[in-house]
Amino acid sequence: MEIFDKLDCRGLKTGEAISRDEAHRIGAWHGAFHCLVISERGGRGYALFQKRSLAKTIAPGMFDVSVGGHYTAGEDAKAAGPREIREELGLEASFSELLAVGRRVFVYCFTPAIKEYEFQDIFLLPRAVRPAELALQADELDGVIEMELEQGIALFAGRRRTSRSLSTGPTAESKGS
């Protein structure tokens, strides 16, 4: 059972701990790490996006940042970031390699009986890596895609309905964890 530090509405630790299930049942604030793996080739920027496993409770089968995960009690980005990157993508990265972007307040209430209230610490990881080089965590990810940044921005802003990814990674079933 995962235990989180309970946060107040400003994102500060309250001194209380709460189980993952209870936090998502009642909508308790907690912390999370999010990271986008980025690279540059030929003067163009690229980013990796994960396809969440269909087995996930929250946003199954949806595309998301390269790496995302909750902080367990006592953790912060310095501890959780490298761990989450290693677990989900099989990449070794030190905290000093990460570029801090900021903190996002996130509320997700689209899945029945799940209330996700997070303070997400957002980072970039500059790393030239292709999807086929990754060792995906099977219970977290069904795959990854690499997308040119301008196409991705247009897609997510609603200016495009589709985008062609540069390359796709192996499914979790074919690559393992």
C-alpha positions as CSV (number, residue, x, y, z in Angstrom):
1,M,0.0,0.0,0.0
2,E,1.4,3.4,-1.0
3,I,1.4,6.1,1.6
4,F,1.6,9.8,0.6
5,D,2.3,13.0,2.6
6,K,-0.9,14.9,2.8
7,L,-0.6,18.5,1.5
8,D,-2.6,21.6,2.3
9,C,-4.2,23.8,-0.4
10,R,-0.8,25.7,-0.8
11,G,1.1,22.5,-1.5
12,L,2.8,22.3,2.0
13,K,3.1,19.1,4.0
14,T,0.5,19.0,6.8
15,G,2.4,16.4,8.9
16,E,-0.3,13.8,8.1
17,A,0.1,10.7,5.9
18,I,-2.6,9.2,3.8
19,S,-2.9,6.0,1.7
20,R,-3.1,6.3,-2.1
21,D,-6.6,4.9,-2.2
22,E,-7.9,7.2,0.5
23,A,-6.3,10.3,-1.1
24,H,-8.0,9.4,-4.4
25,R,-11.3,8.6,-2.7
26,I,-11.6,11.9,-0.8
27,G,-9.6,14.2,-3.0
28,A,-6.7,14.9,-0.6
29,W,-3.9,17.0,-2.0
30,H,-0.6,15.2,-2.5
31,G,2.6,15.6,-4.5
32,A,3.8,14.2,-7.9
33,F,6.7,14.3,-10.2
34,H,6.3,14.9,-13.9
35,C,9.1,14.9,-16.5
36,L,9.2,15.4,-20.3
37,V,12.2,13.9,-22.0
38,I,13.3,16.3,-24.8
39,S,16.0,16.2,-27.5
40,E,17.2,18.2,-30.5
41,R,18.1,16.9,-33.9
42,G,18.7,18.8,-37.1
43,G,17.6,22.1,-35.5
44,R,14.2,20.7,-34.4
45,G,13.0,19.8,-30.9
46,Y,11.4,16.5,-30.0
47,A,9.7,15.1,-26.9
48,L,8.8,11.6,-25.7
49,F,5.2,10.9,-24.5
50,Q,4.1,7.8,-22.8
51,K,0.9,5.9,-23.5
52,R,-0.5,4.9,-20.1
53,S,-1.4,1.3,-19.6
54,L,-5.0,0.3,-20.2
55,A,-4.7,-1.3,-16.7
56,K,-4.2,2.1,-15.0
57,T,-7.1,3.4,-12.9
58,I,-6.5,7.0,-13.8
59,A,-6.5,8.0,-17.5
60,P,-6.0,4.5,-18.9
61,G,-4.7,4.4,-22.5
62,M,-4.2,8.1,-22.6
63,F,-1.0,9.9,-23.7
64,D,0.9,11.7,-20.9
65,V,4.3,13.2,-20.2
66,S,7.3,10.9,-20.5
67,V,7.4,10.1,-16.8
68,G,4.9,10.7,-14.0
69,G,4.5,9.4,-10.5
70,H,3.4,10.2,-7.0
71,Y,5.8,11.0,-4.1
72,T,5.6,8.5,-1.4
73,A,5.7,9.8,2.2
74,G,9.0,11.5,2.9
75,E,10.0,11.9,-0.8
76,D,10.5,14.9,-2.9
77,A,11.5,15.5,-6.5
78,K,15.2,14.9,-5.8
79,A,14.4,11.4,-4.5
80,A,11.4,10.4,-6.6
81,G,12.5,11.9,-10.0
82,P,15.4,9.6,-10.7
83,R,13.5,6.6,-9.3
84,E,10.4,7.2,-11.5
85,I,12.6,7.7,-14.6
86,R,14.4,4.4,-14.0
87,E,11.2,2.5,-13.1
88,E,9.1,3.7,-16.0
89,L,11.6,4.1,-18.9
90,G,14.6,2.1,-17.7
91,L,16.8,5.3,-17.9
92,E,19.4,6.2,-15.4
93,A,19.3,10.0,-14.7
94,S,20.6,12.0,-11.8
95,F,18.5,14.8,-10.3
96,S,21.2,17.3,-11.4
97,E,20.4,16.5,-15.1
98,L,16.8,17.6,-14.6
99,L,15.7,21.2,-15.5
100,A,13.0,22.5,-13.3
101,V,10.0,24.1,-15.1
102,G,7.7,24.8,-12.2
103,R,4.8,23.5,-10.2
104,R,1.4,22.8,-11.6
105,V,-1.9,22.5,-9.6
106,F,-3.8,19.6,-11.1
107,V,-7.3,18.3,-10.5
108,Y,-8.6,15.2,-12.3
109,C,-12.2,14.0,-11.6
110,F,-13.1,12.2,-14.9
111,T,-12.9,8.6,-13.6
112,P,-15.8,7.7,-11.4
113,A,-14.9,7.5,-7.7
114,I,-11.4,8.9,-8.3
115,K,-10.5,12.5,-7.2
116,E,-6.9,13.3,-8.1
117,Y,-5.7,16.5,-6.4
118,E,-2.0,17.0,-7.1
119,F,0.8,19.5,-6.9
120,Q,3.0,18.3,-9.8
121,D,6.6,19.3,-9.9
122,I,7.5,19.6,-13.6
123,F,10.9,18.9,-15.1
124,L,12.6,18.5,-18.4
125,L,15.3,15.8,-19.1
126,P,17.4,16.7,-22.1
127,R,18.4,13.2,-23.4
128,A,18.8,12.0,-26.9
129,V,17.1,8.6,-26.6
130,R,14.9,6.8,-29.1
131,P,11.7,4.9,-28.0
132,A,13.2,1.5,-29.1
133,E,16.1,2.0,-26.6
134,L,13.8,2.1,-23.5
135,A,12.8,-0.6,-21.1
136,L,9.2,0.2,-20.3
137,Q,7.5,-0.7,-17.1
138,A,4.8,-3.1,-18.3
139,D,2.2,-2.3,-15.6
140,E,2.6,1.5,-16.1
141,L,3.1,2.1,-19.9
142,D,1.8,0.5,-23.1
143,G,4.3,2.4,-25.2
144,V,5.9,5.7,-26.0
145,I,6.0,8.0,-29.0
146,E,8.5,10.6,-30.0
147,M,6.9,13.7,-31.5
148,E,8.3,16.9,-33.0
149,L,7.6,19.7,-30.6
150,E,5.9,22.1,-33.1
151,Q,3.5,19.3,-34.2
152,G,2.8,18.4,-30.5
153,I,2.1,22.0,-29.6
154,A,-0.4,22.4,-32.5
155,L,-2.0,19.1,-31.6
156,F,-2.4,19.8,-27.9
157,A,-3.6,23.4,-28.6
158,G,-6.3,22.0,-30.9
159,R,-4.9,23.5,-34.1
160,R,-4.3,20.0,-35.5
161,R,-6.5,16.9,-35.2
162,T,-3.7,14.5,-35.9
163,S,0.1,14.4,-35.8
164,R,2.6,11.9,-37.2
165,S,5.0,10.7,-34.5
166,L,8.7,10.4,-35.5
167,S,8.9,7.0,-34.0
168,T,7.1,4.8,-31.6
169,G,8.5,2.6,-28.9
170,P,7.9,-1.0,-28.3
171,T,4.8,-2.0,-26.4
172,A,5.3,-2.9,-22.8
173,E,4.5,-6.5,-23.7
174,S,7.3,-6.7,-26.3
175,K,10.0,-4.9,-24.3
176,G,9.2,-5.9,-20.7
177,S,10.3,-3.9,-17.7
